[in-house]
Amino acid sequence: MMEHIVPITDAKARLGALVREAEEHDVVLARHGRPAAVLIGAARFEALLEAMQDLDDRLSVFESRESDPGLRLSTDKLRAELGLLR
C-alpha cells in the first residue's frame, strides 16, 4: 500500500487536502522525521475494525476449543454432519 509522509508542521496548513488524500492511501504524519501518527480514510478504518473484530472472534473460538476438548470436532466428523462426505 502506498503511503505519503508529511511533517506535522506542513500537515497543519494542508489538513483538508490530506484528508482527501487519505481516502486513497495512508498519510503518515512525522514529527522530527519520525512517524507520529497515520491519517487513514474512513472506509479503510471501517475495514480495519471489521478485520480486528473477525480476528478477535476467531481467537475466542480457538481459546474456547483449547479450554474445552469436548468442543473439538474432526474434519471427517464435521463433513459427515454437514453432509459433505467424500
HELIX and SHEET records of a PDB file:
HELIX    1   1 ILE A    8  ALA A   13  1                                   6    
HELIX    2   2 LEU A   15  ALA A   22  1                                   8    
HELIX    3   3 ALA A   42  SER A   67  1                                  26    
HELIX    4   4 PRO A   69  LEU A   71  5                                   3    
HELIX    5   5 THR A   75  LEU A   82  1                                   8    
SHEET    1   A 3 GLU A   3  PRO A   7  0                                        
SHEET    2   A 3 ASP A  26  ARG A  31  1                                        
SHEET    3   A 3 ARG A  34  LEU A  39 -1                                        
END                                                                             
